[in-house]
Amino acid sequence: MRKPALLAVLGGLAAAASVQPVGLWPLGLVGAGLLTLAWGQATSRPARALAGGLWALSMLLCTTFWVTDFQAVGYVVLALLGASFFTAAGALVPTGRAWVGVGAAGAITVAESLRARVPFQGFPMGGLPQGQADGPLAATARLGGTTLLTLATALVGAALAEAVRRHPLRAAALLLVPVVAGGLGALAPPGEQVGSLRVAAVQGGGPRGTRAVETAARDVLDRHLAASRTIAPGTVDVVLWPENSVSLDGPTAGAPEREELAAEARRLGAVLLVGVVEDLPGQRFYNAQVAFGPDGQLIGRYDKVHRVPFGEYAPLRNLVAKVADLSLLPRDAIAGKGPGILPGPGGERLGVVISYEVFFGDRSRSAVRNGAQVVLVPTNASSYGTSQVPDQEVAAARLRAWETGRDLVQSAPTGFSAFVAPDGEVSQRTDLGDQAVITAEVPLRRGSTPYVRTGDQPWLVLAGACFALPALSGLGAKRSRRHLDQPTGP
């Protein structure tokens, strides 16, 4: 293997080790730096394209291995699709100029941003920004979400590459944006506190590494009822059950389980938020979070918008079925619409992002822009035998807290359930597989962070400008040389 390709593979593996459950965030910076070095040493456009593709493939094959629990072909397809963006970035990234580090950082950010958006509404799991959830650069997310976080990470990596090349002034210049953005993000306040709610996150517990088709739905419901009934009446305001904690043959309103859930809400004297799966004809289903008021009435509902490709639905099902076994994915979820907002006991606005949606900054941002005072994350990672997905979900929740300036409460059937503060700190976290209930007084906030106000667009433009800067500076230099070479007189 040639040296640029070897550097790229090593860089991809380093970046993978920054992502949870390994979570060694400095290796993400090293990984970005090794890719920058690989691009700089590659002598041709195809070689740079190969380096970009190998880097991303090495990272994604490690960080998304959980997909094999559902579909091995889907695992390979998603990894190759993600790598294709970095292959294209490598083919286009300019090298050999003073601004090469800026261009490489822009290329990495543009490729990562595209991977998080297309195809299939994007697949942002297991990428470079997630590995920084525990590092000091996470604060940049309050200014510019994961787009700015990725750019900051890549710029630090480029600075490391310039230091290896013995260009200390360039390295120092590349650190300017990450240092300033990190400092401003850390200083930017979360929303103004306007009250609080006593919230309980319920974790029913049970075996892990099991699939829905292998698990009795009644057992899951009974575990969560048993855990919920350990909460004394009147001691909490909101009780959050996980995603998929109740499976129904049809709509919630007409299901026999409705009265059990209504009775539990009345016993608690609280708003009970329950994750339900509603089967529909034609091998389809809804994945929703429904709200029961303290009087037992249904008072709200949110249907999951971002579905997991090859997890909750099979993209291009008819085509994929010809080459892969889809028996473990026999039906497709119907996508919901709109922001996730459910009512609290006193009219509070509770933001909801369901499971996979926690990896998308636009979902929690949409909730906060529509008045969410806290963000709730009902999720379900019980299908996975390892901690890879549960760990990555907590990391994503920490980034969403930075972005929105809101407290987050996560509830999962078999873990991790957790409370996350607006600065990304995890105050409580359950163990995997346990039956548990965790409670806390959760602040309610109003107001917007810079990221909630601006979204990703300005930072995507900045990343694109960084990507183009070396080429533009090169064109300017050529024009200057041509001008100087022209005769000035007889």
N, C-alpha and C positions, 0 to 999 in steps of 0.2 A: 504494500500500500504506500503510495506516494505521501510525502510529508504533509501537504495541505489536507489531504483526505484523512490522514491519521490525526492531525490536530482537530479537525472537525468532529470526528468520532469521539475523541477524548473530551472535547468541549460539550458535545451533546450529553455524554454520560455524566459530566460534572453538573450540567444544568439539571439533569434528571435527579441527581442527588440533593439538589436544593429543594425539590418538591416533596411534599409529605407522602408517606410517613417518615422518610429519612430526614428531610427538613433542615439540611445544612445550608442556610441561606447564602453564606459567602461563596459557595461553589457555583451559584447562579451567576455571580459577577465573573468568576473565573471562566465559566462556560461561554459567556458572551465574549470575553476577551480572546479565548482560543479561536472562536469563529472569526473574529476580526483578524487575528493573525493568519488564519488559514486563507481567508480571502486576499489578504495582502501578499501572501507568498505564492498563490496560484498564478500561473503565467498566462492563462487563457480564460476566455469567458466560459467555455464548457467546464473547465476545472473549477472555477468559482461556483458554477451552478451545482456541480457534483458535491462540493464542500457544503454548500447550504443545505442541500437535500439530505446528506449523510448526518449533518448536525441535528436537524430536526427529527429525522427518523430514529436516531440513537436515543434522543430524549423521549419521544412519544411512545416508542415501543416499551419503554420502562414505565412511564408515568400513566399510561392508559391500559395497562395489562388487565385491569378489571373487566374490560369489555369482553374478554374471552369467556367470562362466566355466562354471557348471553349468546355470543356469536363470534366464532374465531375468524370467519371471513370479514365480518364487520370490523373487527379489531384491526385487521390488516388494511382494509379499505380506508378507515378513518386515519390511520397513521400515514398512509401514502398520500391521502388528500392534504393532510396538514403539512407534510414534508414538501409537497409541490409548491406551496407558497414561498418557502425558503429556497427552493431550487430556482424559482423565477427571480427572487431577490438577489441570489448570488450571480445569476446571469446578467443582471442589470447594474449591480453595485460598481461604481467607478473605483479604481485603485491607483496608487502611485502618486497621489497628490497630498498636499498639506492637510486637506480637509477629509482625508480618507476615514478617520475615526468617526467623524460626524456622519458621513455617508453610510458607514456600516451600521451605526446605531439607528439611523433612520430606516435602513433596509430591514433590520430585525424587527423594529416596531411596526412598520407597515405590514410585514408578513404575518406577525403575530395577531395584529388587529384584523386582518382579512380572515385568518383561520378562525377567529372568534365570531365571525359574522356569516361566512358562506363556506360550503353549501349547507343545506338542511338547517338554516337559521344559525349556523355557526356551531363550533365545538371548542369552547375555551378551556376545557379541563386539561390539567397537566402541563401548563405552559410556563414560560419564564416568569411572568409577574406573580403567579401563585406562590412560587418559591421564595418570594420576598415578604410574605405575610408576617414573618417574625423578625424581619430586619428593619433597620432605621429608615430605609427608603419607602416603607409602607405608608409613611405620612404623606408622600406625594400624591397618594390616591385622593386625599381630601381636595386637592386642587384640580387634578385631571384624570381621576379614575385609573384603571389599569393601563390606559394608553400612555399617560405620562409616567406611570410607574415603570412600564416596559422601556420607555425611552431613557429614563434615568438609569435603570439597570444596565442597559446596553452602553450608555455613555461611560459609566464607571468601568465596564468591561473594556471599552475602547481605550480608556485612560491606562488601564493595566497593560494593554497591548503596546501603547506608546512608551510606557516605562520600560518594557522589555526591549523595545527598539532603541532605548536610550534617547528619547526625546522628552525630557522632563517638562519643558515649557508647554508642549502640546498636551501632555498628560494633565498638567495643572489646569489648562484651559478647558479640557473636556470635563473636569470635575465641577466646574462652576455651576452649570445648570442643576445637576443632581443635588449639590450641597444647598443651593439657594431654595430649590423647590422643596427639598426635605425640611428645611428650616421653616419655610412659610407654611407648609402643610401642618407641621407640628404646632405652630402658633395659632393657626386658624381655629376659632372656637367651634364646638358642636352647636346644635340648635339650643335655643334658650329653654330651660326647664320650666314647664308650666303645670306640673303636677306629677303624680305617680300612680301606678297600679300594682297591686299585689298579684304576681303571676306565678303559676305553677306549670312546670313542664313535666308531662307524664311519659314515662318509658315503661312499656309493658314487659319487656324482657323476653327471653326465649332463645331458642337455638338460632345460630347464624349460618350463613351459607346455604340457606333454603330458598326455594322459589315459590311463588304464589300457587302454582299448580300442584305443589307438593305439600302445602300447608292448609290445615283446616281453618277456614275463615272464622269460625266460631271460637276457636282457641285464641286467636289473636284478639278478638273483641273481649273475651273473658279476661285475658291478662290485663288489658288496659282498664277494664271496669274494676278489677281487683286493686290495681295500683291507684286508680282515681279515688276509690272508696276509702283510702287511707287518709285523704284530706278531710279535715274537720269542716263541717258546714260553717260558712260565714268567715272563713279565715283568708280567703283569696277572692280576687275580683275576676280573674280570667284564668281558665284552665286550658292549656294547649295540648291536644293529643296529636300524635304524629300523622304523617301521610300514610294512606293505605291501612289505617287501623281498623276500618270497617269495610267489608265487601258486601255489596248488595246486588240483588238480581234485577233491580230497576231503580227508579227515582227514590231519593231519600224520603220524600213526603209520603209515599205510599208503602214504605217498607215496615215490616213488623219490628225491626230494630229501632225505629224512630222513637217509640215510646220508652224504651230502655234508656236511650240517650237523653230524652226530655226529662225523664225522672231523675237522672243523675244531675242534670243542670239545676233542676229544682232543689234537689238535696243540697247541692253545693251553694245555692244562692249566688251563682256566678255565671258569666258567659262561658259556655263550653264550646271550644272550637275542635271539630272532629274531621280527620281526613277520611274521606269516603271514596270508594270505587264503585261506580254505577254501571252495571253491564247494560249494553244496548244490543238490539238485533244487528246482524251483519258483522259479527266479530269486532265490535267497536265498544269503547267505554269512555266514561268521563272520569277524570282524576280531579277531585274537588276538595275544598275545605269549607265545611258548612258551620254556621254559628247558631247555637241554641241560646236563647236568652235565659235569664234567671227564672222566668216563669215557664220555661220549657218550650216556648214557641221558636220556630225557625225564623231567624231575623237577618240572615245574610248568607251569601255563597260566593266563592271565587273558584273558577275553573282554571286549572294549570294552563299556561300559555306556551311556555317552552318545553317541548317534549324531548325525551332522550332518544336520539337516533340509534336504532338497533337495540334499544332498551325498552321503550314504550311504543315505538312504532318502527316499521321497517321501511325506510326510504326505497323507492323503486321496487316495491315488494314483488311484483310479477317477474321482474328481471332477476332480482337476487335469488328468488325461489328456484330458479333454474340451475343455480350453481351452489346453493347453500341450503342447509336444513334449517327451516324456520319454525320447527315444531315447538321450540321453547318461547317463541314470540308469535302466538297464533292470532293475535288481535292488535288493533291500533287504537291509541288514545285519540280523542277528538280535542283539538286545541281550543282553549278559551280565548277570550278577548278582554282588553281593557286592563286598568291597574288593579292590583289586589288590595282592596280596602274592605274590612269588615268592622262592624260596630262594637264598641266596648259597652260596659254596663251603664255608663253615664253619657253615652254619645261620643266617646273617644273614638278616634280613627286609628284602627289597627292595620298596619301594612302587612301583607302576607306575600311571601315568595315561597313556592313549593319546591323543595328538594333541589333538583337540577337547576332551577331558576336562580339559586343563590350564586351561581357562577356567572351570571349575566348582570352587569352593573345597571343596565337599563331597566330591569324589573324593579329593583328596590328604589332606584331613582324615580321611576314613574309613580310608585306608591307615595314617596315623600312629596313629590310635586303635587300630588292630589291630597295632601294633608296628613299623611301618616305620621303619627307621633312616636311610634315604636315600630320595629320590624320583627315579625314572627316568621320562623322558618320551620314548618313541619316537613319532615323528610323521612326517608326509609332507605337504609343501606343494609338491611338484614340479608339480602340475597348474596352478599359478598363475604367470602370466608376470611379475608384479610382485613386489615384496618386501612387499606389504601384509600377507598372512597370516603369512609367516615372522617379520616384525618384531613383529606382534601376539602371536604365540606366545611369543617371548622375553619380552615385557613381562608376559604372563600368568604365565610361569614365575617371574619375579622377585616377583610378588605372592604366588604360592604359597609361595615360599621364606620371605618375611616371615611369612606366616600360620602355617606349620608349624614354623619354626625348623630346617628340614632343608636340606641341600645338595641341589641338583637337577642331574641330568645329562640333557641333551636330545640326541637323535640323529635326523637327518633325511636322506633320500636325497640331496637336493640343497641342504641347508641350511635354516635355520641349525642347526648342532649347537653346543652350548655347555655350559659349566659355570657354575652359579650358586650363590653362597654364601648363607647364611641371611639376610644383610642386603641381599639383592637385587643384589649386585655380580656382574657377569659377568666371570669370570677368563679364559676362553678362548671364542672364537667363530669359526667357520669362515666362508669366503666362499661365496656362492651358486654352485652348479654345480660346485664343485671336488670331486675325489675326495680325501678327507682322513681321517686318524685323529688324534684328540686324546686325550691321556691325562692323568690327574691322580690324586693320592692324595686320596681323598674321605673326609672324616670320617664316621663313623657316630655317631648320637646317639640318646639315649633321653630320655623326659620329654615334657611337653606345654607348649605355649604357652597363653596365655589363650584365644586363638581356638579352638584344638583342644579345649579343655575346654568352652567355652560354645557354640560354633557361632554361627549368625546370629540365633537367635531373640530373645535379649535386645536386640539392636541394632535388630531390626525393630520390636520393641515401643517402643523409644525413638524411632525415626523416626516411628512412628504417633502417639506422644504429641506430638512436635513438630508434626506435621501438624495435630493437633486443637487444640493450645494456643491459637491466636488465637481460634478460635470459642468455646472454653470461657471464655477470659478476657472475651470480648465478652458472653457470657451472664451471667457474674458481674457485669459492670459494669451491665448492664441491670437485673438484680435489685436491685443497690444503689441505682440511681436510683429505681426504683419504691418501694423502702422509704423513701427520703428524701422522696419526694413525698407519702407517706401522712400524713394529719393525725395529730398526736401527742396531741391533747386538745381539750376544748371551748373 
